[in-house]
Amino acid sequence: MSACWRLSVAHDFPSRMTTARTVLRKVSIEDAAAWKSFNNLIVKRMATEGLSWPPVPSIVYARNELLHYLQEWERGTRYVYMIVDKSTGAVVGDFHIKSIDRRRKRAEFGHALHPRLWGTGVTHETLDALKRAASRRGYLLWASVEEGNIRSWRSLENHGATFKGTRAMQTAGVRKRMRIYELR
């Protein structure tokens, strides 16, 4: 008799969460087209504000990125959630929990949301859900936000995140001045 063993990773965060208007669920490869679409809409919107956002050049690129995120999920090194609008079923954003420090119980987060939902409170709902999940597991969430991305860091401040200072960081191969926040 042979047994098949599969290495299982104890995950730090749940695979699904809900808010009043959205469902946050584990990323899947089928999300590639929607992920490409909302990210490229963010590229256009950020450009009008003099900011940059990494474009998603093709569906193949999108699938490869999502496949990488799924592998990281299985290893427990990053958790990527798709933000799905409950009323339409459409993917409208993503939320990443990354740079997980299990010893210090800290994890960095980042998110992207379809521009048509900016300023609607969906980000705050998402942050509440993630904050509850992190708190249940004893984690403190933190974020780094490009200094020029005023909309994003003001949203964090309005949500009660604590500004910890600025730091020069490397993002997408470019050194940028970042504002650091903790979300308790």
C-alpha positions in Angstrom: 0.0 0.0 0.0 1.4 3.4 -1.0 0.6 6.7 0.5 0.7 10.0 -1.3 1.9 12.8 1.0 1.5 16.5 0.2 3.4 19.1 2.1 0.8 21.5 3.6 1.6 25.0 4.7 -0.3 26.5 7.6 -1.7 29.7 6.1 -1.6 32.9 8.1 -4.7 34.5 6.4 -8.1 33.1 5.3 -8.8 32.4 1.6 -12.0 34.4 1.7 -13.4 37.5 3.5 -16.5 39.6 2.9 -17.4 43.3 3.4 -20.7 45.0 2.9 -20.2 45.4 -0.9 -17.3 43.1 -1.8 -15.9 39.6 -1.4 -12.1 39.2 -1.0 -11.1 35.8 -2.4 -7.9 34.0 -3.2 -6.6 35.0 -6.6 -7.1 32.5 -9.5 -5.7 32.2 -13.0 -9.1 33.0 -14.4 -8.8 36.5 -13.1 -6.1 37.5 -15.6 -8.2 39.5 -18.0 -10.0 41.5 -15.3 -6.7 42.0 -13.4 -5.1 43.3 -16.6 -8.0 45.6 -17.3 -8.3 47.4 -13.9 -4.5 47.7 -13.6 -4.3 49.4 -17.0 -7.1 51.7 -16.1 -5.1 52.7 -13.0 -2.1 53.4 -15.2 -4.1 55.9 -17.3 -5.7 57.6 -14.2 -2.4 57.8 -12.3 -0.7 59.3 -15.4 -3.2 62.2 -15.3 -2.0 62.9 -11.8 1.7 62.8 -12.7 2.2 59.4 -11.0 3.3 56.0 -12.4 1.7 52.6 -12.1 3.2 49.4 -13.6 1.3 48.5 -16.8 0.1 45.0 -17.6 1.3 44.6 -21.2 -0.5 41.4 -22.1 -2.8 38.6 -21.0 0.2 36.2 -21.0 2.0 38.6 -18.6 -1.1 38.8 -16.4 -1.5 35.0 -16.3 2.2 34.6 -15.4 1.9 37.2 -12.6 -1.2 35.5 -11.2 0.4 32.1 -11.4 3.4 33.5 -9.4 1.0 34.8 -6.8 -0.7 31.4 -6.5 2.6 29.8 -6.0 3.5 32.3 -3.3 0.1 31.7 -1.7 0.8 27.9 -1.5 4.2 28.6 0.1 2.6 31.1 2.5 4.9 33.9 1.4 2.3 36.2 -0.1 -1.5 36.3 -0.1 -3.2 38.0 -3.0 -7.0 38.6 -2.9 -9.2 39.6 -5.8 -11.8 42.2 -4.7 -15.1 41.2 -6.2 -18.1 43.5 -6.4 -21.0 41.6 -4.8 -23.7 43.2 -6.9 -22.0 42.5 -10.3 -19.6 39.7 -9.7 -16.9 41.8 -11.4 -13.3 41.8 -10.2 -12.7 45.4 -9.2 -9.3 45.3 -7.4 -6.7 43.3 -5.6 -5.2 43.3 -2.1 -1.8 41.9 -1.3 -0.3 40.8 2.0 3.4 40.5 1.5 6.7 40.8 3.3 5.4 38.6 6.1 7.6 38.6 9.2 6.3 35.7 11.2 8.7 36.2 14.1 7.7 39.8 14.6 4.1 39.2 13.5 4.2 42.0 10.9 3.0 42.0 7.3 3.1 44.6 4.6 0.0 45.2 2.5 -0.8 46.9 -0.7 -3.9 47.3 -2.8 -5.2 48.4 -6.2 -8.7 49.4 -7.0 -10.6 50.2 -10.2 -10.6 54.0 -10.6 -14.4 54.2 -10.8 -14.4 53.0 -7.1 -11.9 55.5 -5.9 -13.5 57.6 -3.1 -16.5 55.3 -2.6 -15.4 53.7 0.7 -14.6 50.3 -0.8 -11.0 50.7 0.3 -12.0 51.3 3.9 -14.3 48.2 3.9 -11.4 46.1 2.5 -9.0 47.5 5.1 -11.4 46.7 7.9 -11.7 43.1 6.7 -8.0 42.6 6.4 -7.3 44.4 9.7 -9.8 42.0 11.5 -8.1 38.9 9.8 -4.6 40.1 10.8 -5.7 40.9 14.3 -7.2 37.5 14.8 -3.8 36.0 13.9 -1.8 38.5 15.9 -0.4 40.4 13.0 0.3 44.1 12.6 -0.2 45.4 9.0 1.9 48.1 7.5 2.2 49.8 4.2 4.6 52.0 2.1 3.0 54.6 -0.1 4.8 56.7 -2.7 4.9 60.3 -1.3 3.3 61.7 -4.4 0.3 59.3 -4.2 -1.6 61.7 -1.9 -5.0 60.0 -2.6 -3.7 56.7 -1.2 -1.9 58.0 1.9 -4.7 60.3 2.8 -7.1 57.4 2.5 -4.9 55.5 5.0 -4.8 58.4 7.4 -8.5 58.9 7.2 -8.9 55.2 8.0 -6.8 55.7 11.2 -3.4 54.3 10.0 -0.5 55.7 11.9 2.1 57.6 9.9 5.6 56.3 11.0 7.8 58.5 8.7 9.4 58.4 5.3 12.0 56.2 3.8 13.7 55.9 0.5 12.8 52.5 -1.0 13.4 50.6 -4.3 10.2 49.8 -6.1 10.0 48.5 -9.7 13.7 49.2 -10.1 13.4 52.9 -9.1 14.4 54.5 -5.8 11.4 56.5 -4.4 10.6 58.4 -1.3 7.8 56.4 0.5 5.5 57.2 3.4 5.3 54.3 6.0 2.0 53.6 7.8 0.9 51.0 10.4 -2.7 49.8 10.5 -3.8 48.8 14.0 
